[in-house]
Amino acid sequence: QVQLVESGGDLVQPGGSLRLSCAASGFTLNLNAIGWFRQAPGKEREWVSCINLSTGTAYYGDSVKGRFTISRDNAKNTVYLQMNSLKPEDAAVYYCATNMAYGAQALCVGRTYDTWGQGTQVTVSS
């Protein structure tokens, strides 16, 4: 029904910056919020951030607060994740996700997602 495609992953050095994009297509009228997750090899999937697409209200995990910024361009059906001061521990496959059955706050706080993109690789290495 709704498809999500991530892009922007790359190899960066510690302290560098990167901007990820999540483009939504298909039936986007009922899209309320989009979240970002990441998963590193051997680690559990970690929630990173979420944005209310109507208000722009943003939520962040403790590990990225102050370094990452989530934003949206509703005209383009796209959500961005600006990643600054990158650390080696930020290296992971980053996924965007949503669930149209939940309101924005319920989704961002409850984190019950059922629609995922394919992921984009972020490598942080010197």
N, C-alpha and C positions, 0 to 999 in steps of 0.2 A: 504493500500500500504506500509506504513511504520508504525511500531509499536514502541512505547516508553515505557519503564518500569523503574520506579524509585525504588531505594532501599537505605537503610542506615539510615532511620529515626529512632530515638530513644529518650529516656528520658535522658536529661543531666542537670546538674546544671548550674546556671549562671556563666559565665566565662569559661565554658567548650568548647570543640570542637567536631565537627562532620563532616564526609565526606559523602555527598550524591552522588549517581551514577545514571546516566541515560543511559540505554543501548538501542540502536536502532537496529531493525531487519527488515527483509523484503527487499524492494527495497531502498537501502541506497546510491546508486551511485549519485543521484541528491540532496543529503542532503548537504545544504550549511551552515546552522547555527542552533544552538539549544539555546533556552532561558530557564531560570528558572523563575517561578512565585511562589507566596505563597498566601494562603488565610487563615485567622484566622476567628473563629466564629464571626458573626456579622460584619465583615469587608469586604470591596471590595477586589477583587483580585489585588495583587500588583506585578508589574514587579520587578525582583530581579537582573538578570544578563543575558548576552547573549555572545556567542562566535562564531567567524568566524572559521569554521572548517578547512579552507584552510590555513589561516595565523596565527591563534591563537589569533587574536586581540580580546580583551575582553572589555565588557561594564558592568557597575555596576550602580545600583540605589544608590541614595545618602544615604539611610538608612543603606546600607551594605558596602559601599566603605571603604577600609582600613581594613575590618574585614573578608570579604569573598573573595575567589579566585576561578575563574572558569578555568578549563583546559580540554583538550581533549586527548584521545588516539585513533587516527583514525584507527589503526590496530585492535582495539577491538570494534570500533563503539560505544565508550562510552565517555560521558562527565561527569566530576566531579565538585562538588561544595564543596570546603573546607570552612567550617564555623568555625571561631574562635571568641573568646571573646563573646560568645553567651549571649544574653539578654532575659529576659522574653518576650519582645515584638517581638522576633524572632519566637516564638512558632506559628506554623501554619502547614497546609498541604502544602507540597512543590510539585510542578508539573514541569516537563520539557515539552517543546513544540517546534514545528517547523512548517514551511510552505515551501514546496519545490518549490512553484511558485515564490518565491522571492530570490534575491541575498542576500548574508550574511549581508551587510551593511544596505540594505533596510529593511530587516527583523528585525535586531537588533535595528535599530533606529525607524522604523515605528511600530514594534511590532504587526503585523497582523498575528496571528497564527491560524492554523486550525487543527492541530494534537497534541493531548495531551496524556500524560501518565495517570496512575490511581492515582498518588499521593502517597507520603510517609509522615507519621506524624512525626513532630519534636516537642517535648515537652521540654520546658526550665523551670525548677522549682526547688526550694530548699526544 
